[in-house]
C-alpha cells in the first residue's frame, strides 16, 4: 500500500523548506518567531498562529493540520472569527484523521466512505478555506505505519509532510506529553473541547514511530525535543 499524494499539498511542500509548529508551552520566550516565518511553508497542528506569541511562534500559517473533531468545532469556529487575518491567509486545512468522535467505528467503513470529519469542517468553513481530507485508504496506510491504537494529529501530520517530499523539514513545539500535560499547550490554546487537556492517545508507539520513521538527515528538531526523547539526532536547532 502506498500513500496517495495530494496535488495541492505537493505544490506547498515538495522541495520546499517546511516547518511544523506544535502548540507546546516551551516555545514561549524562545524567540523562534522570525525563524519560523522564514520557512517556505509554515504548518501547524490544530491551531493557527497565536497572536499573543508572535515573537515565539511566528505569525504565518500556510497549512493547518486539524482533526476536525466534533467536540472542538465550536472552539475552532470562534478561532476563525476572532482571527480573520489568519483565516484569509491560510492556504490549506488538512484533516489527517477519519473519526469525528471517539466511538466512531472507522474500521468498518469502506474505502469510498466520506467520514464525518468532512461534514464537520464544512459546517464551520464560512470563509472558503481550501480543505483536504486524506481519505480512508491513506488513513489506513498511516495507521499501519504508525502502529498505534489512536495516532495523534502531530505524528500523522509529520508523515503526511514527509510523503510529499520536503527539501528540509523542521519540527518544533512537540513534546509527546513528556513535559507533562500542562506544558503541552501554550496559554489560551483555542481548539481543545471545553478546556480539556490530555494526551488521549498512546504515546509510546508514536515515539517509536518518530524515532524510526521520521528522523532522517533532512529533518531538523529543536534541542528541547531532542533532550526530551533522550536522543542524539544529527540535525538539531539549539533553542
C-alpha positions as CSV (number, residue, x, y, z in Angstrom):
1,X,0.0,0.0,0.0
2,X,1.3,3.5,-0.9
3,X,0.2,7.0,0.2
4,X,-1.8,8.8,-2.4
5,X,-0.4,12.3,-2.7
6,X,-2.5,15.4,-2.9
7,X,-1.7,17.8,-5.7
8,X,-2.3,20.9,-3.5
9,X,0.0,19.6,-0.7
10,X,2.7,18.6,-3.2
11,X,2.7,22.2,-4.5
12,X,3.1,23.6,-1.0
13,X,5.7,21.0,0.3
14,X,7.7,19.3,-2.4
15,X,11.3,20.6,-2.5
16,X,10.3,23.4,0.0
17,X,11.7,24.3,3.4
18,X,8.9,23.3,5.7
19,X,8.3,23.8,9.4
20,X,5.7,22.0,11.6
21,X,5.0,24.0,14.7
22,X,3.2,22.3,17.6
23,X,1.5,24.2,20.5
24,X,3.9,23.2,23.3
25,X,4.4,25.8,26.0
26,X,8.2,25.5,25.9
27,X,8.5,27.8,22.9
28,X,7.3,30.8,24.9
29,X,10.3,33.0,25.5
30,X,12.5,31.2,22.9
31,X,12.2,33.9,20.2
32,X,11.8,31.5,17.3
33,X,9.1,33.6,15.6
34,X,11.2,35.1,12.8
35,X,13.0,31.8,12.1
36,X,9.6,30.1,11.7
37,X,8.3,32.8,9.4
38,X,11.3,32.4,7.1
39,X,10.3,28.9,6.1
40,X,8.7,28.4,2.7
41,X,5.7,26.7,4.2
42,X,4.6,27.0,7.8
43,X,2.4,24.2,9.1
44,X,0.6,24.0,12.5
45,X,-1.3,21.3,14.3
46,X,-4.9,22.0,15.4
47,X,-4.4,25.8,15.5
48,X,-3.4,28.9,13.6
49,X,-0.6,31.3,14.7
50,X,-1.4,32.6,18.3
51,X,-1.4,36.4,18.0
52,X,-0.2,36.8,21.6
53,X,3.1,35.0,21.0
54,X,4.2,36.1,17.5
55,X,7.9,36.5,18.6
56,X,7.9,32.9,19.7
57,X,5.6,31.1,17.3
58,X,5.6,33.4,14.3
59,X,2.5,34.8,12.6
60,X,2.2,32.8,9.4
61,X,0.1,29.7,8.9
62,X,0.1,28.2,5.4
63,X,-1.2,24.7,6.3
64,X,-3.2,23.8,9.4
65,X,-3.5,20.1,10.1
66,X,-6.8,20.0,12.0
67,X,-8.5,16.9,13.4
68,X,-12.0,18.3,12.8
69,X,-13.2,16.6,16.0
70,X,-16.9,17.2,16.7
71,X,-16.2,18.4,20.2
72,X,-13.7,21.1,19.1
73,X,-15.8,22.6,16.2
74,X,-17.2,25.4,18.3
75,X,-13.8,26.5,19.5
76,X,-12.3,26.4,16.1
77,X,-15.2,28.4,14.6
78,X,-14.7,31.0,17.3
79,X,-10.9,31.0,16.4
80,X,-11.7,31.7,12.7
81,X,-14.0,34.6,13.7
82,X,-11.5,36.1,16.2
83,X,-8.5,36.0,13.8
84,X,-9.8,36.7,10.3
85,X,-6.3,37.7,9.1
86,X,-5.0,34.2,9.7
87,X,-8.1,32.7,8.1
88,X,-7.7,34.8,5.0
89,X,-4.0,33.9,4.6
90,X,-4.4,30.2,5.4
91,X,-3.7,28.3,2.1
92,X,-4.9,24.9,3.2
93,X,-6.5,23.0,6.0
94,X,-5.7,19.3,6.1
95,X,-7.7,16.7,8.1
96,X,-5.3,13.8,8.9
97,X,-7.9,11.6,10.7
98,X,-11.3,10.0,10.0
99,X,-13.1,9.9,13.3
100,X,-15.2,12.8,14.5
101,X,-15.9,11.2,17.8
102,X,-14.1,8.5,19.8
103,X,-16.8,5.8,19.5
104,X,-16.8,6.0,15.7
105,X,-16.2,2.5,14.3
106,X,-13.9,3.6,11.4
107,X,-12.5,0.1,10.8
108,X,-16.0,-0.9,9.4
109,X,-16.1,2.0,6.9
110,X,-15.4,1.1,3.2
111,X,-12.6,2.8,1.2
112,X,-15.0,5.2,-0.5
113,X,-16.7,6.3,2.7
114,X,-16.9,10.0,3.4
115,X,-16.1,10.4,7.1
116,X,-17.9,12.8,9.4
117,X,-14.8,15.0,9.8
118,X,-15.6,16.3,6.3
119,X,-19.1,17.4,7.2
120,X,-17.7,18.8,10.4
121,X,-15.2,21.1,8.7
122,X,-17.7,22.2,6.1
123,X,-20.1,23.2,8.8
124,X,-17.7,25.9,10.1
125,X,-16.0,26.8,6.8
126,X,-17.7,30.2,6.2
127,X,-14.5,31.6,4.7
128,X,-14.0,29.4,1.7
129,X,-10.8,27.8,3.2
130,X,-9.3,25.2,0.9
131,X,-9.8,21.9,2.6
132,X,-8.2,18.4,2.0
133,X,-9.3,15.3,3.8
134,X,-6.8,12.4,3.4
135,X,-9.4,9.7,2.9
136,X,-9.9,6.2,4.2
137,X,-7.2,4.5,2.2
138,X,-4.5,7.0,3.2
139,X,-5.6,6.9,6.8
140,X,-5.4,3.1,6.9
141,X,-1.9,3.3,5.5
142,X,-0.8,5.9,8.1
143,X,-2.5,3.9,10.9
144,X,-0.5,0.8,9.9
145,X,2.8,2.7,9.6
146,X,2.5,4.4,13.0
147,X,1.2,1.2,14.6
148,X,-0.7,2.9,17.3
149,X,-4.3,2.3,18.5
150,X,-5.1,6.0,18.2
151,X,-2.5,8.1,16.3
152,X,-2.3,11.8,17.3
153,X,-2.6,14.6,14.7
154,X,1.1,15.5,15.2
155,X,2.7,12.2,14.1
156,X,0.1,11.8,11.3
157,X,0.9,15.3,10.0
158,X,4.7,14.6,10.1
159,X,4.2,11.5,8.0
160,X,1.9,13.3,5.5
161,X,4.5,16.1,5.1
162,X,7.3,13.6,4.5
163,X,5.2,11.7,1.9
164,X,5.2,15.0,-0.1
165,X,9.0,15.3,-0.1
166,X,10.1,18.5,1.5
167,X,13.6,19.7,0.9
168,X,14.0,20.5,4.6
169,X,11.7,19.7,7.5
170,X,11.9,21.4,10.9
171,X,9.8,20.1,13.8
172,X,9.3,22.2,16.9
173,X,6.8,22.7,19.7
174,X,6.1,19.0,20.0
175,X,6.5,17.1,23.3
176,X,4.7,13.8,23.1
177,X,3.4,14.9,26.5
178,X,6.8,14.1,28.0
179,X,6.9,17.6,29.6
180,X,3.6,16.9,31.3
181,X,0.1,17.7,30.0
182,X,0.1,21.2,31.4
183,X,3.1,22.2,29.3
184,X,1.8,20.7,26.1
185,X,-0.2,23.8,25.0
186,X,0.5,27.5,25.1
187,X,-1.8,29.6,27.2
188,X,-5.2,30.2,25.6
189,X,-4.8,27.3,23.1
190,X,-8.1,27.5,21.3
191,X,-9.1,24.1,19.9
192,X,-9.4,21.7,22.9
193,X,-13.1,21.0,23.6
194,X,-14.4,22.5,26.8
195,X,-10.9,23.2,28.2
196,X,-9.9,19.5,28.0
197,X,-6.2,18.9,28.4
198,X,-4.9,15.4,28.0
199,X,-3.0,13.1,25.6
200,X,-5.9,10.8,24.7
201,X,-3.6,8.7,22.5
202,X,-0.9,6.1,23.5
203,X,2.4,7.9,23.1
204,X,5.0,5.0,23.4
205,X,4.3,3.6,19.9
206,X,4.2,7.1,18.4
207,X,7.6,8.0,19.9
208,X,8.9,4.7,18.4
209,X,7.5,5.7,15.1
210,X,9.0,9.2,15.3
211,X,12.5,7.8,16.0
212,X,12.3,5.1,13.4
213,X,10.4,6.7,10.5
214,X,10.5,10.5,10.9
215,X,14.1,11.3,11.9
216,X,16.3,11.5,8.9
217,X,19.1,13.7,7.6
218,X,16.8,16.4,6.2
219,X,14.6,16.5,9.3
220,X,15.7,19.0,11.9
221,X,14.3,19.1,15.5
222,X,14.8,21.6,18.3
223,X,17.1,20.9,21.2
224,X,14.3,20.7,23.7
225,X,12.6,17.8,21.9
226,X,16.0,16.2,21.3
227,X,16.6,16.2,25.1
228,X,13.0,15.0,25.9
229,X,13.4,12.0,23.7
230,X,17.0,11.4,25.0
231,X,18.4,11.0,21.5
232,X,21.4,12.5,19.7
233,X,19.9,13.5,16.4
234,X,22.4,14.8,13.9
235,X,20.3,17.8,12.8
236,X,19.3,19.9,15.8
237,X,18.5,23.6,16.3
238,X,19.6,24.9,19.6
239,X,16.9,26.9,21.4
